[in-house]
Amino acid sequence: MFLMDQNIQDASALIIDSNANSRSLMSAQLRDLGVGTVRQTPRVKDARVMLEHQTFDIVLCDYHFDASDTSGQDLLDELRREGLLPYSTVFVMVTSEATYAKVAEAAEAALDAYLIKPYTSANLAERLASARQRKRILKDIFEAIENQDFETAANLCLARFETKGKYWLYAARIGAELLLRLKRFADAKILYEAIIAAKTVPWARLGVARTEVAGGNLQAARRTLENLIGELPDYADSHDLMGHVQMEQGDLHEALKTYQTAATLTPGCLLRLQRCGSLGFYAGQRPEALRMLERAMSQGLRSKLFDMLSLVLIGLMRFDSKDYKGFKYAHDSVIAALERAPGSIRLQRFDLVFRGLAFLLERRVGQALVVAREFTDHADSGNFDLEAASLLTALWIRLSSQEVELEEMMPILRQLGMRHCTTKASTEILVAMAEDHTGAAEQFRDCHHQVFNVAETAMRHSMRGTARTAVELLIQQGEATRNAKLIDMAGLVLKRHAEKIDDAEALAEQIEVLQVRYVRPMTGGPSKARATGGVALRTAATTPA
């Protein structure tokens, strides 16, 4: 037996391969190398769930799977993107000559190693030994990340990059990701550009575009991405970011085309399936949206990567087509999720939508109206985000189609619009949820116009030397509308001109109260900020446009 390092006997490994003979061979090879625990699975779907709930030291994954659109690369991309695969795990892709180019390119970005079939036990031992050595050398970085000390981890990466220490390029990628997370966008961009200068790699150029998006420079990001896509049209991640940029600019249909390209490049990617399905829903392409979302449901309902919003969108479409069986299946799945997490406000709201729609299917309009009003009561809370607003809109719109007078609906939708119609993207989401109700759609667009005018008026006051008037206007409108962008803008203007404002501290206290109540409850970690359809439905709004 060849023992690679003294801790290999304590290591656990997962083999993911659809071929039983291959799994058996890899298992024997790993045990010969001294790996203590080896588990196997033939399906990516099962592997995803296993990796979400258990940490493995080593993962050997085949690139191609029989009878599945999902590749090993799709699995790796999703786990990395959602932070579900620890940096300490050694991920080895096993591939044939035919897919070597794709895997070699991916290795620059996220893989620890790859093996080309046929390979020997010595090849496997060499790759694992090298990857595990890299993990040991960069252990201080990984430990800081696991301890949530991202500042220390980023600085350790920067130090290794600057001294060109061993594995500096690998550390640079991790460091750039951490700097983006820490909102040190300028430092991240410098690092990405330095990596490009040292060695042109797609992920570094994509990183530059990400810093430009994070900094609000969408036009610059679009130019960077157009160049990258022109040179590397098969690089799916660049299409993802381009779709996000297009979405933020309010171009739903172009964003959908871009996301469809990314999904076509990686047909087994659960996140991209949901993204395309969700955006297809908002863009009015319902049959295709339903197909993609139900495919995602069948592939990954048990996965942490599955967003339960997909079930609500499926439920809305099944309701509209009067498919009682499909509607009930989606509702039952939400109920099951709510039983597992009874304290989830988000799932409770999803259940309210389904309950209201179920009453409408049963022609019990009065009970549906009671549920809609119960859901509306949630709108006063600080964490009532764009996602919740869009679903409340969808429920009221379907109530209004039941030939009943709903004088209360338009004022409710106006309140939602004044709070959430801060960008072209968020406005188009709510307009899409208004379906064919022209009055509601026009009202949402008018809300966006009004919010934009308030922001513009405040900026004019600020530039003319009447910053206090600008802050007071933003505080007054922010409190009246609960609009997170106007509240944050009040804080930024006050911070910039505090020296010229006598009662700056009193104004700061008012802003702090509003931020605690309406802004901070809508911000959180990556899972809470997950983008659906390319626009963040669950975070505070961004700059009016």
N, C-alpha and C positions, 0 to 999 in steps of 0.2 A: 504494500500500500504506500502511495506517495502522499505524505502529509505536507500540505502547502504552508500552513502556519499553525501555531500552537492552539489557536481557538477554533479551528475548522470542525472539530468534533462537537462543538456546541452550536454549530450553525444549523439553520433550517433552510430547506430549499423547496421551491415549487416548480414543477415541470408542466408546461402548457403545450400540448401537442395533440392533434387529432388522430395521429397514427399510433396504435397500441405498441407496435414493435419499437418505434422510435422512443416512446416513453419508457419502455422497459430497458432499452439500451442506455439512455441517459441516466436513469435511476441507478443502474449498476455502476456506471462510470463515476457518478457523484459519491456513491458509497465507497468505491475503491479509493477515492481521493480523501476519504475520511469524514464526509459530511454526515452529521449525526441523524438528522431527521429529513426525510424526503417524501413529499406528497405529490400527487399527480392529478391532472384533470384534462379531459379531451376537448372541452368547450371554453371559448373566450367568455361567454356569458357567466359560467360558473366561476371562472378564474377571477373575473372582475369582482364578484361578491366576496370571494375568499381573500383577495388582496385588500379589500376595503375593511375587512374585519380582523385581519391577522397580519402581523408583520413578518416577512421572510427575509433572511439574510441574502439569499440567492434566488433569482428567478431565471429559469431557462425557458424561453418562449419561441415557438416556431413563428415564422413570418406569415405563412399561408395556412389556412384552415379549410379543409374540405367542407363543401355544402354551407359555407358561411361567407358573407360579404366582409366581415370584420377581419382585419389583419392584426398581427401582433403589434405592428406600429400604431394602429388605431387605439389599441388597448393602452399602450405606453403613453401616447399623447394625452389621452383622457385622464389617466391617473396622475400624470405630472401636472397637467393644467389645473386640476382640482386639488392638488396638494395631498393626494391619497397614497402616494408612494414615497416613503422616507428616502432622503438623500443617502442614507447609510445602506440601503438595499442595492446589491449588485444585480443589474438587469442585463441579461445576455440574450441577444436576438440570434436565432438560428435560421439561416436562409440558404437558398440555392443560388447558383450563379445568375439565374434569370432576374433575381430581385436584388442582386448585390449593390447596384448603383444607388437604389433608394435607401437601402439600409446603411451604406457607407456615409451617405449625406446625413442621415438621421443620427449617426454616431457622433457627428460633430456637435450635435445639439444636446441630446439627452441620454443616449445609450452609454453603458459602461464598457461593453464589448460586443462583438458579433462573431459568429462562426459560420463558415461556408461549408455546406455539405458536399462531399463526405468529409468528416473530420475525425481525428484520432483522440484518444484519451489525453495524449500529451498536448494537443492543441487546446483542449478544454482546460487542462490544468494550467497552461501558460496564461490563457485569457483570465481565468479566475484569480490566479495569483497576482497578476498585474493590477486588476481592478480592486482587489482587496487591499493591496499595498497603497493604492491611491486613497482609498477610504481611510486607511490608518493615518496617512500623512496629513490629510485634511480633516482629521477627527475633531480638532478644536472648532472648526467652522460648523460642522454638522451638529456638534453638541450645543453650540450657541443657538443654532436654528431651532433645535428640539426644545430648548429652554425658553423659546420666544424672545431671545435677546438678539433681535435682528440688527440692531446698530452695531454691536460687537462683531457679529458674523460678517456684516458688510465691510467693516474696517479691516478685518483679518483678510478678506478676499482682496481688498485694495492693496494691502501691504504685500501680499504674495504676487499680485500683478505687477506692482511697481518695481519689485526686486527681481522679477522674472524667475521666481522660485519654482521648484518642481511642480508640474501640473498647473502652471499659472493661467493657461487658457481656460481650463475647466473651472478654476476658481473665479476667473473673470466673469464667466457666464452666470454663475451663482450670485456673485457680487452685484452684477447689473440688475438681476431680478430683485434682489433685496433692496437696492437703491430705489427702484421704481415703487416698491411696496412702501418704503419710507418717505415717498414723495420728494426724494432728492433727485429731481428730474435732470437738472443740469449735470450733476455728477454721473448719473447713469448714462447720459448721452455722450459725455467725454469718454467714459469707459468703453461703450460700444464702438465709438469712432476709432479709439486706439486699437481695439481688437481688429477692426476692419483694416486699419493701416498695417497691422502686423500680419494678418492672415484673413483675406476676404472670405467670410462665411455668411450664409443666408440669415442665420438667426441673429447675427450682430446687426445687419442692416435692418432687419425687422425690429430689433430693439430700438434703433434710432427712431423709426416711425412711431413706436409705442411711446417714447419720451415726448415726441411732438404732439401726439394725441393727448397725453396726460397734461401737457402744458397748454392745451387749448388751441394749438396751431394746426387746425385740421387741413388747411390748404397745403402746408408743407408736408404733412404726413401723407396726404394723397399723392403728391408728386413723388415722394420717396417710394411709396408702395407701387405706383404705376411703373416706375423704373424696375423695381424688384420683380414684379409680376411679368413685365415684358421680357426679362432675362430668364426667369425661372417660373414659367406658367404652371408647373406642377407642384409648387410649394404651397400646400393648403393653408398653412398658418397666415400667409400674407393675404390670402383671400378673406380669411376670417376678419382680420383687422380692417381691410378695405371695406368690407360689408358694414362694420361698425361705424367707420367714418361716414359712409354714405347714409347710414341710418341717422346719425347725429345731425347730418345736414338735411334731414327730412325727406330723403329720396327712398321711399320704401321699396318701390319696384326695382330700382337698380341694385339696392342692397340685397333683395331677394335673389336676383340673378347671380350676384357674386357669391352668396352663401350656397346657392345650388351648385355652383362650380366646385366649391370646397367640399360639399357633401358627395359630389360625384367622384372626386379624387379619393375620398375615404368613405366608401359606402357603408362601412360597418361602424362608423363613429357615432355613438349614442348622442353626444352633445350636439353634433352638427345636424343630426336628424331632427332633434327637438327645435333647434334654432331655425331651421328651414321651415318646419311645420308651423311654428309659432308665427314667424314673419309672413308665411303664406296665408295664415288666418287673417292677420291684420291687413294684408294686401288684397284680400277678397278672393284668393284662389283656394276656396274651401275644399273641393274634392282632393286636390293634391296635398293640402295641409292635413286633412284627415288621414290620408294614406300614410304620410310620413310619421305623424304623431302616434298612430296605432301601431305602426311598425316599431317605433321606439318603445312603446308600452310593452309589446310582446317580447322585445329583446332585453329590456332592463328594468322592469317594474320594481324588482327587488334591490336594484342598485342605488347606491348613494348618489350616483351621477344622474339619476332620473329625477326630473323636476315635476312635482305634483301639479304644477300649473298646466302641464300638458293634459292631465286628466280633465281639468275644468274646461279647457278649450275643446277637447273631444266631446265632453258633455253638452256644451253649447251647440256644437254642430249636430250631434245626435238628436238634441231637442228640436232643432230647426227642421230636421228631416223626419221628425216624429218616429224615430227609431227607439222604441221603448226599451228593447233588450240591450242595445248598445249603450243607451243612457244609463240604465241601471247598473251595468257592469262597471262603468266608470265611477258612478256614485259609490258602489260597494267598495271599490278600491280606495276611495278617499276615506270612507268610514273605517276601513281596516287600518289605514295609516293613522287616523285620528285615535283609534283605540290604542295604538302603540305609543302615540305621543299626545295624550289628552290635554296637555297644557299648551299646545301650539295654537296661538291666535291665528296664524296664517291658515292652518288646516280647518279651524273653526269657521273662518270666513268662506273657505271653499265649500264647506258643508252647507252653509247658509245659501250659497248660490244654487247648489243642487236641490236643496229643500224647496226653495222658491220655484225653481223650474219644475220640480216634481208636482207641486200643487197646480201649476199651470197645465201640465199634461193631463191632470185629473179634472181640469176645469173648475178647480176650487180657487177662484181668483181672489176672494176675500182673504183666505189663508196665505196666499202668495204675497198679497199686499202687506200683511202683518210681518212676514219674513223680510220683505224689502225694507220696511221701516226699521226693523231690528238691525239689519245690516247698515242702514243709513246712520244709526246711532253711533256706529263705530267711527264714522268720519270725523268725530270730534277729537279722537285720540291722536297723539303725536306720531304714532307709527303707521298711520293710515297713508300708505304710499301710493305711487302711480299704479302699481299692480292692483291693489284693492280698489282704487278709484275706477279703473277700467272694468273690473268685474261688477262693481255696483252699477255702473252705467249700463252694462250688458243686461243686467237683471231688470232695471227700470224700463229699458227700451222694449224688452219682450213683454213686460206688463202692459205697456202702452199700446201694444198691438192687439190687446184682448177686447177692444171696443168698449173701454171704460174711460171715463174722464179722470185724468190724473193731473190736476192743477199744481200739485206739489212737486211734480217731477222736474220741470224746467228750473225752478229755483235751486233744487238740490244739485242738478248737473252744473249749474252756473258756479256754485260754491266749489265743486270739484275742479272745474276749469280754471278758476282764479287761483287755486292752490297748485295745480299741476301742469297747466299749459305754459310752461316756461321755455320750452325749446320747440323747434319744428317737429322733432322726433316724438316728444311726449304728446304734443297736440295731435299729431297724425294717429297715434295709438288710440286716443280717446275718440277722434273722429271715426276711426274704423269701428270702434265699439258702438257708435251711434247707428250703425247699419244704414238703413235708408231714411232715417229720420232727419230730414233736411234742417229743421229748426235747431235740433240739438247739435248737429255738425257745425252750422253757422255760428252758434253760440260759443262753441269751444274755440273756433278760430278767432272770434271777437275777444275772448278771454286772453288768448295769446297776445293779440294786438295790444290790449290794455296793459298787461304785465310788461310788455316790451316798452310801452310809452312811459310807464312809471320809472323803469330803470333808466331810460334815456333822459327823462326830466331830472332825475337825481344826479346823473352824470353831468348835465349842463350846469346845475347849481354848484356842483363840486368844482368844475373848471372855472366858474365865474367868481369864485372866492366866497360863496355862501354855502360852505360845507355843512354847517349846522342845519340849515334848511333841508339839505339833501338827506342827512341822517334822520331827521325828524319825519320826513316824508316816507322814507323806507321803513322806519319803525312802525309808523301808523298803518301803512299798507301791508306790511308783513304781519302785524297783529290781526288786521281785519281779514286778510285772506289766508293766513297760516302758510304763506308761500316761503319755502325754505330759501330759495334763491334771493328774494328781497331781504330776508332777515340776515343772511350771510353777507350780502352786499352792504347792508348798513354797518356791519362790523368792520368790513374792509375800508369803507370810506372814513369811518371814525378813526381807525388805526392810522390811516395815512395823514389825517388832518387834526389829530388830537391836540397838538400844541396850540392850535388856533381856536379851539372851542373851550370856553370857560367851564362848562359843566360836563366835560367829557366823561368823567367817572360816573355821573348819574345816568347818562345815556348808555354807557357801557353796561351798567347793571340792568337796564331795560332790555338791551339786546341779549344779554346772558340769559335772562328769564325766558325769552322767546326761543333761543337756541336750545335750551334744556327741554322745553316743551315740544317744539316742532321740528327741530333740525337733527339733533343727536339721536333721537329714537329711530330715525330712518337710515342711519349709517352704522356700519359694522364690518365684520370680517368678510373674506372672500365669498363665503357661502351665502351671506346675506346680500351681497352685491352682484349676485350672478346675473349676467345679461341674458335676457330672453329676447330672441328675435333681433339681437344686436343693440338693443337699448336697455340700459339698466332700469328695470321697472321697480326695483326694490331699494333704491337709494335716493338721497336728496337730489333735486334737479340741478342741472348745470346752467351755464351762462345762457341768457335769453338770446335767441337768434331769429 
